[in-house]
Amino acid sequence: MIKHRGFPGRLAGTDFQFVIRRANPKGVVPLVARERFRDRRPPDRRADQGFMKALWEHFGEEPFERGNLDAGRLSWLFGREVVAVDDPFDPESYDALLRIDANVARASFPDAFEDDWA
């Protein structure tokens, strides 16, 4: 499992985790596309924005390995802002390649990235 050096471990000032420390010995937690409802709590929405911003600053539009990115946090973006590169995609692989769909990310998080998007 690749560890993304320099990637923030969590959202500053919160317990919202962005990375894991080590591979799960019981098996890899699969990525699943979770539906985000409009009535999500504001802290959860801030965590999604913060994670998306960290992904963009760290990887941009280049493909990246799942590695030590937290499956739970990644699943909130998976299938929309973050999409699979591999075909077929293995949701239970730390080596799975992903990329940011910049157009969808811009539409989903316009306030978070108004200055950062090229």
Secondary structure, 3 states (H helix, E strand, C coil): CCCCCCCCCECCCCCCECECCCCCCCCCCCCCCCCCCCCCCHHHHHHHHHHHHHHHHHHCCCCEECCCECHHHHHCCECCCEEECCCCCCCCCCCCEEEECHHHHHHHCCCCCCCCCC
